[in-house]
Structures are given as structure tokens and as C-alpha cells.
Amino acid sequence: MDSIFRSWLECQRAEATLLAAESDILTLLPGPGSPPQDYLARFESPTLVRDGGAVTQRTGFEVLVHFPPDYLRSVPDPVRVVALLAPRTAWHPNVRPPFVCLGNIAPGTSLCELLLQAFEVLTFAKLTPREDDALNRDACVWARGHMGLFPLAARPLRRRAVSLDVAEVAQGGPQ
């Protein structure tokens, strides 16, 4: 592994570990190796599944992110980078398990950005309602008829920092 890629991977691990620490939704498990080239991301957030003919909401999905050795120079096949592991019955115009279309992935796109994009896709904050550009045309048709349901997640991936300044109030109200 070349030193530039190694350094980049170490940076990705540090930034993504911080993102996971700041999230109530994301659990990030690095794969083997030091630094790891693979990450399992578990999201405790709603997504849609299709079981039989019914489309229902389910909480929880998992994606695998893999950085091939040439990732900083090219992304020849985005499905080699992000894959949906669960649920296998995910229902989204940009998803046909295990394939997830995040759009164009530029070489060197950060792990945090990939995680955010996967979260946006699987919670329907990001979707393609055009059948000619969808991985799952049936889900595309369904989604166009149910746009009022989206996005599914009310909470952001990263908790917002809140700064509170507490002042003492005298009894009897303000003076």
C-alpha cells in the first residue's frame, strides 16, 4: 500500500469515527487491516422494504464501504465501493440489493460523504423519480405516487451541537 493511500485511509478512519461518535443513528465497524479499507455501517433509521406485495417501513439498514487500492485515482465501478447488505428487500428507486446508486462517486470521495449519501438514499431524502435513471423501476413508479411520505428520517445523521447559557433567575420574576 502506498504511503499517500495509507495516510488518506487513516484520515478517513479518524473522521468517520468522529461522525459515528456524534451520531445517534450510525454505528461504524472498521474491517481488518491497519488502516482498514472496509467499513460496515449500521444505521438505526427508517427505510422501506417490500415483502410480497406490501411496502412497509423498517428500522435499520447496513451498508459495506470498500476502498479499492486505486480509489484515489479512479472509481471504475461504484458498486465496488458501496453495497447494501441489509435489508435484502430494500425498496428504493436507487437500490437493487446489493447495489446502491449514490450517483457519481469521484475518486477520493470521503468515507463520511459516502455514509451521508447512503443514509440520504435509504431514508428517501435523496431519490431519482425518473424511471430511465432508476435501478428499480417498480420502486420508482411507487415512490412517485407516494412523495408525501418522504423523507423518512426526521433526525439528521450527525447530532447538532447545542450551546446553552444558563443564568440564574431571581424568585419573583425578572427585575
Secondary structure, 3 states (H helix, E strand, C coil): CCHHHHHHHHHHHHHHHHHHHCCCCEEEEECCCCCCCEEEEEEEEEEEEEECCEEEEEEEEEEEEECCCCCCCCCCCHHHCEEEEECCCECECCEECCEECCCCCCCCCCHHHHHHHHHHHHCCCCCCCCHHHCCCHHHHHHHHCCHHHCCCCCCCCCCCCCCCCCCCCCCCCCC
